[in-house]
Amino acid sequence: MNRDGSRDLYDRALGVLPGGVNSSVRAAPQPYPTFVQKGDGGSVVDADGNKYVDWVMGLGPLLLGHDLPESVAAAVQRRASEGPMYGMPTELEVEHAEFVARHVPSVEMVRFVNSGTEATVSAVRVARGYTGRDKVVVMQGGYHGAQESTLVEGDAGNARPSSSGIPASFAEHTIPVPFNDTEAVTEVFEEHGDDIAAVLVEPLLANKGIVEPRAGYHETLRDLTEDHGALLVFDEVITGFRVGGLACAQGEYGIDPDLTTFGKIVGGGFPVGAIGGKTDIMEAFTPVGDVFQAGTFSGHPVTMAAGLETLRYAAENDVYERVNELGARLRDGLREVVAERAPEYSVVGTDSLFKVVFTRDGESPRNGADVARANVERWNRVFRPQMRDAGVMLSQNQFEAQFVSAAHDEAAVEETIEAYRECL
Ligand SMILES: *Cc1c(COP(=O)(O)O)cnc(C)c1O
């Protein structure tokens, strides 16, 4: 496979983009990233014209794959041609917010922003403003975007920033706990309950895993937050409108969070984020309340059109049945391959998410630390490049989820299972 085009582009990129990329994970693939020329249904075509089955799917936003259905493409083109944005409100923002509030059980009001990071920043700010408290509890191995309050590592007694450039004082207000550990979070609430503004949790860990919640874990978080006057914030930036369909993971798990953050699919492939929740909390945002929040591009008409038409299309065309079915087929096939070739590995995922974690004992990971102990070097240096050469593009590092889209088909699933069989 000739990949000289990608190599040369990477070489050029290193001169003008730090690390050759605009988002760190893109530089993870060994020995250099694949530069994309274009998408094509469930595949991507690289700078050298090679075509791969694509399970990156934009890191999650592309529920429908790379070819937008006619209704979505037409809405996007119309909005772009009517002047891309105005800085004044449009009917589209109201319609999209109505759609989200109608389908997501806990959501009464929505504020649209421009990225998942912006959504979690605003959610943490409004949780602090609403409760008058500073501390937030997060999951070890959870990801809530590139923001100061959640880029922490360590444990409840010893939290520190996980990135240079963040004052240690931010981490003083953040308490990391292990996912799925009811005792650890109960102890944290016994000690700090009156100071905790919110628990911020992905319904399942999708950026370090995939790790699914154990029975009762989210119920424990719901009870603890309610008992102590803290907010439960579900970060559904990945799971939103993917796991549990239009009702999202909270609908699937039957949990009623106070706030939800969205991103990715809700913008149909354009830059987006959103915070949704109960009216009294959402109205703590300016201009009603006094928690400042604003954005020049927020509620961008092209994004609103893409997101709304994508979700409408999904609702009207059995998209979730289709992608979940393909996801189940993939996971079943991969379980057979893993049992045969590498029984120490674990097949994880649900709905349209899948992954083979290179665990060392065949046990499904229970938390982020279990995932971190996987054989990352083998995955990154040997396995992933081999899969790529076999025409299958997997997530860019071992820890991120892989995504099935409506543009994938049975042939792509079979090809992928066979490639795993060859490369494992
Ligand atoms: C992707 C992601 C974010 C950050 O969203 P961006 O749009 O990349 O800023 C936040 N939380 C979760 C769970 C995510 O997967």
The ligand as a Tripos MOL2 file, in Angstrom:
@<TRIPOS>MOLECULE
LIG
   15    15     1     0     0
SMALL
NO_CHARGES

@<TRIPOS>ATOM
      1 C1        -15.6360   14.3730   22.6920 C.3       1 LIG1
      2 C2        -16.0350   14.5210   24.1250 C.ar      1 LIG1
      3 C3        -16.0030   15.7520   24.7890 C.ar      1 LIG1
      4 C4        -15.3820   16.9830   24.1650 C.3       1 LIG1
      5 O1        -16.0580   17.3870   23.0290 O.3       1 LIG1
      6 P1        -15.2810   18.3040   21.9600 P.3       1 LIG1
      7 O2        -16.3130   18.6340   20.9400 O.co2     1 LIG1
      8 O3        -14.1490   17.4880   21.4440 O.co2     1 LIG1
      9 O4        -14.8000   19.4990   22.6980 O.co2     1 LIG1
     10 C5        -16.5290   15.8340   26.0590 C.ar      1 LIG1
     11 N1        -17.0460   14.7590   26.6730 N.ar      1 LIG1
     12 C6        -17.0780   13.5440   26.0820 C.ar      1 LIG1
     13 C7        -17.7040   12.3980   26.7890 C.3       1 LIG1
     14 C8        -16.5590   13.3870   24.7980 C.ar      1 LIG1
     15 O5        -16.5480   12.1810   24.2220 O.3       1 LIG1
@<TRIPOS>BOND
     1     1     2 1
     2     2     3 ar
     3     2    14 ar
     4     3     4 1
     5     3    10 ar
     6     4     5 1
     7     5     6 1
     8     6     7 2
     9     6     8 1
    10     6     9 1
    11    10    11 ar
    12    11    12 ar
    13    12    13 1
    14    12    14 ar
    15    14    15 1
@<TRIPOS>SUBSTRUCTURE
     1 LIG1         1 GROUP 0 **** ****
